[in-house]
């Protein structure tokens, strides 16, 4: 009887550990999916700007202001965002946002611009802080690109 009891306790401890490992694994996969989506959004925005004219009076690369501008995330990512918990409402589990900053307004006059894109996502959890408010985590992914007047385009990514 004692042996059966000990075996049951060992199995119970093993199952609890296995359940925790599955939870950690699922959270890690969700985070990896969100990072992948953020990278896809950044790549899309950089390529979209590559297709813009150098100067167009208001919408060209040379016409961008140096202020940080919030941009809407392209609607082609709505379904992926929904699958990751961003239902585009204020109470979503995950909320993605996109911003653009021109950090080098004119390093070579009239020939070259540096543009930074940042995707930020906030993940709300069901856990609570010591003061009783819900715990949330903020993540960002940044990608910078250089745009040249005559078609020289370079980009690099940092996390």
Kinemage of the C-alpha trace (Angstrom):
@kinemage 1
@onewidth
@group {chain A} dominant
@subgroup {mainchain}
@vectorlist {calphas} color= white
{ca unk a 1} P 0.000 0.000 0.000
{ca unk a 2} L 2.835 2.370 0.873
{ca unk a 3} L 4.527 1.615 -2.458
{ca unk a 4} L 1.345 2.466 -4.380
{ca unk a 5} L 0.986 5.699 -2.417
{ca unk a 6} L 4.607 6.681 -3.135
{ca unk a 7} L 4.207 5.860 -6.835
{ca unk a 8} L 1.036 7.992 -6.947
{ca unk a 9} L 2.839 10.940 -5.347
{ca unk a 10} L 5.736 10.640 -7.815
{ca unk a 11} L 3.315 10.499 -10.767
{ca unk a 12} L 1.388 13.495 -9.416
{ca unk a 13} L 4.569 15.579 -9.103
{ca unk a 14} L 5.565 14.519 -12.629
{ca unk a 15} L 2.183 15.488 -14.090
{ca unk a 16} L 2.232 18.889 -12.362
{ca unk a 17} L 5.705 19.540 -13.785
{ca unk a 18} L 4.541 18.430 -17.222
{ca unk a 19} L 1.533 20.769 -17.108
{ca unk a 20} L 3.808 23.688 -16.178
{ca unk a 21} L 6.171 22.821 -19.044
{ca unk a 22} L 3.255 22.800 -21.508
{ca unk a 23} L 2.093 26.218 -20.239
{ca unk a 24} L 5.583 27.729 -20.557
{ca unk a 25} L 5.949 26.212 -24.012
{ca unk a 26} L 2.611 27.631 -25.175
{ca unk a 27} L 3.505 31.111 -23.873
{ca unk a 28} L 6.872 30.941 -25.641
{ca unk a 29} L 5.192 29.968 -28.913
{ca unk a 30} L 2.706 32.852 -28.587
{ca unk a 31} L 5.577 35.286 -28.023
{ca unk a 32} L 7.445 33.922 -31.050
{ca unk a 33} L 4.322 34.307 -33.209
{ca unk a 34} L 3.913 37.919 -32.085
{ca unk a 35} L 7.562 38.668 -32.871
{ca unk a 36} L 7.145 37.133 -36.305
{ca unk a 37} L 4.056 39.235 -36.989
{ca unk a 38} L 5.877 42.385 -35.835
{ca unk a 39} L 8.755 41.584 -38.193
{ca unk a 40} L 6.337 41.056 -41.084
{ca unk a 41} L 4.638 44.400 -40.374
{ca unk a 42} L 8.018 46.159 -40.324
{ca unk a 43} L 9.152 44.544 -43.568
{ca unk a 44} L 5.873 45.477 -45.217
{ca unk a 45} L 6.185 49.137 -44.192
{ca unk a 46} L 9.792 49.365 -45.400
{ca unk a 47} L 8.948 47.823 -48.747
{ca unk a 48} L 5.878 50.033 -49.096
{ca unk a 49} L 8.047 53.111 -48.582
{ca unk a 50} L 10.590 51.767 -51.112
{ca unk a 51} L 7.833 52.019 -53.712
{ca unk a 52} L 7.138 55.670 -52.855
{ca unk a 53} L 8.548 58.412 -55.039
{ca unk a 54} L 11.449 60.475 -53.698
{ca unk a 55} L 9.456 63.687 -53.716
{ca unk a 56} L 5.781 64.079 -54.377
{ca unk a 57} L 4.970 67.356 -52.687
{ca unk a 58} L 3.474 65.673 -49.601
{ca unk a 59} L 3.780 61.878 -49.698
{ca unk a 60} L 7.305 61.267 -50.990
{ca unk a 61} L 10.263 59.982 -48.971
{ca unk a 62} L 11.947 63.391 -48.979
{ca unk a 63} L 8.709 64.991 -47.718
{ca unk a 64} L 8.482 62.969 -44.458
{ca unk a 65} L 8.611 64.975 -41.231
{ca unk a 66} L 11.045 64.158 -38.429
{ca unk a 67} L 8.285 63.896 -35.816
{ca unk a 68} L 7.296 60.460 -34.523
{ca unk a 69} L 4.109 59.521 -36.359
{ca unk a 70} L 1.692 56.742 -35.396
{ca unk a 71} L 0.636 54.738 -38.421
{ca unk a 72} L -2.224 52.296 -38.793
{ca unk a 73} L -1.187 48.668 -39.131
{ca unk a 74} L -2.112 47.513 -42.635
{ca unk a 75} L -5.460 45.711 -42.727
{ca unk a 76} L -3.894 42.669 -44.391
{ca unk a 77} L -2.539 41.786 -40.926
{ca unk a 78} L -5.945 41.976 -39.194
{ca unk a 79} L -6.622 38.248 -39.328
{ca unk a 80} L -3.183 37.384 -37.939
{ca unk a 81} L -3.600 40.002 -35.204
{ca unk a 82} L -6.979 38.561 -34.286
{ca unk a 83} L -5.489 35.055 -34.048
{ca unk a 84} L -2.865 36.405 -31.621
{ca unk a 85} L -5.398 38.122 -29.349
{ca unk a 86} L -5.609 41.633 -30.861
{ca unk a 87} L -9.297 42.110 -31.641
{ca unk a 88} L -8.666 45.834 -32.337
{ca unk a 89} L -10.566 46.851 -29.189
{ca unk a 90} L -9.370 48.563 -26.050
{ca unk a 91} L -9.820 45.380 -24.041
{ca unk a 92} L -7.769 43.100 -26.295
{ca unk a 93} L -5.316 40.669 -24.699
{ca unk a 94} L -2.655 41.931 -27.137
{ca unk a 95} L -2.526 45.333 -28.786
{ca unk a 96} L -0.196 46.105 -31.735
{ca unk a 97} L 0.771 49.648 -32.765
{ca unk a 98} L 3.108 51.037 -35.418
{ca unk a 99} L 5.178 54.236 -35.470
{ca unk a 100} L 7.534 55.888 -37.953
{ca unk a 101} L 10.360 58.305 -37.174
{ca unk a 102} L 12.734 60.005 -39.577
{ca unk a 103} L 15.894 60.181 -37.460
{ca unk a 104} L 18.225 61.554 -40.082
{ca unk a 105} L 16.206 64.200 -41.882
{ca unk a 106} L 18.830 65.068 -44.484
{ca unk a 107} L 22.338 63.642 -43.821
{ca unk a 108} L 23.278 64.165 -47.458
{ca unk a 109} L 21.205 67.102 -48.651
{ca unk a 110} L 18.487 65.937 -50.993
{ca unk a 111} L 19.943 62.437 -51.499
{ca unk a 112} L 19.520 60.203 -48.441
{ca unk a 113} L 16.983 59.700 -45.605
{ca unk a 114} L 16.962 57.316 -42.625
{ca unk a 115} L 13.542 56.121 -41.487
{ca unk a 116} L 12.862 54.004 -38.381
{ca unk a 117} L 9.757 51.874 -37.958
{ca unk a 118} L 8.749 50.505 -34.559
{ca unk a 119} L 6.069 47.952 -33.775
{ca unk a 120} L 5.006 47.860 -30.133
{ca unk a 121} L 2.704 45.294 -28.661
{ca unk a 122} L 1.295 45.159 -25.158
{ca unk a 123} L 0.292 41.808 -23.686
{ca unk a 124} L -2.218 41.881 -20.827
{ca unk a 125} L -2.220 38.924 -18.479
{ca unk a 126} L -4.716 37.676 -15.932
{ca unk a 127} L -2.081 37.932 -13.185
{ca unk a 128} L -2.167 40.846 -10.776
{ca unk a 129} L 0.532 43.096 -9.372
{ca unk a 130} L 0.863 43.630 -5.632
{ca unk a 131} L -1.351 46.728 -5.887
{ca unk a 132} L -4.131 44.672 -7.502
{ca unk a 133} L -3.844 45.991 -11.067
{ca unk a 134} L -3.481 43.598 -13.977
{ca unk a 135} L 0.052 42.795 -15.048
{ca unk a 136} L 1.007 43.667 -18.618
{ca unk a 137} L 4.188 43.423 -20.666
{ca unk a 138} L 5.339 45.767 -23.430
{ca unk a 139} L 7.512 44.538 -26.309
{ca unk a 140} L 8.983 46.401 -29.270
{ca unk a 141} L 10.633 45.532 -32.537
{ca unk a 142} L 12.465 48.184 -34.558
{ca unk a 143} L 13.704 48.270 -38.118
{ca unk a 144} L 15.614 51.093 -39.796
{ca unk a 145} L 15.997 51.753 -43.484
{ca unk a 146} L 18.008 54.192 -45.577
{ca unk a 147} L 16.297 55.523 -48.667
{ca unk a 148} L 18.305 57.097 -51.461
{ca unk a 149} L 17.082 59.477 -54.107
{ca unk a 150} L 18.519 57.382 -56.902
{ca unk a 151} L 17.341 54.006 -55.635
{ca unk a 152} L 19.934 53.002 -53.046
{ca unk a 153} L 17.883 51.340 -50.306
{ca unk a 154} L 19.352 49.606 -47.239
{ca unk a 155} L 17.705 48.310 -44.098
{ca unk a 156} L 18.771 46.790 -40.790
{ca unk a 157} L 16.840 45.375 -37.867
{ca unk a 158} L 17.247 45.502 -34.121
{ca unk a 159} L 15.046 44.113 -31.374
